[in-house]
Amino acid sequence: MNAVRDSDDQAPQPLHDEAWFAARASRGVQGLKAYDPGHDLVAFRRKFGEANLVELGSNENPYGPSPDARAAILDQLHALHRYPDPLGADLKRALATKHGVDTKQILLGNGSHELLMQLAQVFAGSGDDVVFSRYGFAVFALATQAAGANRVVVDALPHDHPHMPLGHDLDAIAAAITPATKLVYLANPNNPTGTWFGRDAFASFMAKVPAHVIVVMDEAYAEMADADADAATALALLASHANLLLTRTFSKAYGLAGLRVGYLIGAPGLVAVMERLRESFNVNGPALAACEAALGDEAHLHWSCERNTEQRTALAAALRARGLRVYPSQTNFVLVHFGARTAQIEADLTARGVVLRPMGGYGLPECLRVTVGNADENRRLLAALDAVLA
Ligand SMILES: *Cc1c(COP(=O)(O)O)cnc(C)c1O
């Protein structure tokens, strides 16, 4: 007879709205807007059916992971009741070997997004400056704001720059550093612009950065950059710059976005401080095993990256042939200028089951970001585009 039941004479509790709770949140979170993941793809899949949908909005890898990664996950199914290795030791060892660094220099994240957020949380707070480029990866602004620090947004290279329109202006970024600067975020190549900078430019940039400023180099697309494109990686400078670190991910070139694994490489001391805030089992068991297996299959990685380069070149040419401006890219997407009719074109494409990423949130409302699909997806995209532009 102890059952709890509704009683008529008890007025329902008024539910407080978002504004009420926001007023009680920390200062940084009060000014925060949640990450915009683009369209609701689950709803689209339900509406169109997966086979009729061309998903080119999230820079996913259409070729998927190495078969070894799938096999490694199946191999883990007997152990789902166990916690994963909190140290991720096997995966770290494989990464250390691959990159020629010590395992103490590696931190694993539930996606590199988690690491980028945690970096600001650990190294920046109220009154501190965090510097990054306009059109830099969206998470840089989110991380800074969430930490309650000041966003110092540096103008990108201009639209009419002869080599790297909208690219990071490394001189201007270096000039924006002050004694209040705690952190600098760079992405090379960058999302959503696709732009990149070279080794010499990066080395002279690092020579100008004071040693007290931590430089984060987000290298989510590093594996996809062509060898002859001269896209700098922070790897070569880690030994000479303790204030430099890089992040990478298994979400893009390795085709494992669904598993959520990224990693950071930096000084052992930096990793040790980051470890203080890491959730103990942040990377799950199947994911650890799959990523280790994926690292072992370099042939699949190279094959996948070669297909991407081939398709990116063809897609960019096909878009340019339609009179569209395509920005330079060393990634698995291209930023495309569609002009004043962008919103309508995007809506028309969506109605046909072709999903791209609108860029209004980045201050580029006349552009769409187009993930490079496989040959079939790109053909369907171009057919839909021809119908919409006609
Ligand atoms: C996709 C992407 C990431 C990676 O995110 P994960 O959380 O590892 O999936 C990080 N940085 C940039 C620039 C990206 O485009």
The ligand as an SDF file (V2000), in Angstrom:
LIG
                    3D

 15 15  0  0  0  0  0  0  0  0999 V2000
   36.4330   16.0960  -37.7880 C   0  0  0  0  0  0  0  0  0  0  0  0
   37.3720   17.0330  -37.0850 C   0  0  0  0  0  0  0  0  0  0  0  0
   37.8710   16.7440  -35.8260 C   0  0  0  0  0  0  0  0  0  0  0  0
   37.6380   15.4200  -35.2350 C   0  0  0  0  0  0  0  0  0  0  0  0
   36.7750   15.1030  -34.5020 O   0  0  0  0  0  0  0  0  0  0  0  0
   36.6350   13.7640  -33.6860 P   0  0  0  0  0  0  0  0  0  0  0  0
   36.0810   14.2960  -32.4180 O   0  0  0  0  0  0  0  0  0  0  0  0
   37.9890   13.1610  -33.5050 O   0  0  0  0  0  0  0  0  0  0  0  0
   35.7110   12.9470  -34.4790 O   0  0  0  0  0  0  0  0  0  0  0  0
   38.7940   17.5810  -35.2440 C   0  0  0  0  0  0  0  0  0  0  0  0
   39.1970   18.6840  -35.8700 N   0  0  0  0  0  0  0  0  0  0  0  0
   38.7570   19.0000  -37.0900 C   0  0  0  0  0  0  0  0  0  0  0  0
   39.2930   20.1950  -37.7620 C   0  0  0  0  0  0  0  0  0  0  0  0
   37.8170   18.1940  -37.7220 C   0  0  0  0  0  0  0  0  0  0  0  0
   37.3550   18.5260  -38.9180 O   0  0  0  0  0  0  0  0  0  0  0  0
  1  2  1  0
  2  3  1  0
  2 14  2  0
  3  4  1  0
  3 10  2  0
  4  5  1  0
  5  6  1  0
  6  7  2  0
  6  8  1  0
  6  9  1  0
 10 11  1  0
 11 12  2  0
 12 13  1  0
 12 14  1  0
 14 15  1  0
M  END
$$$$
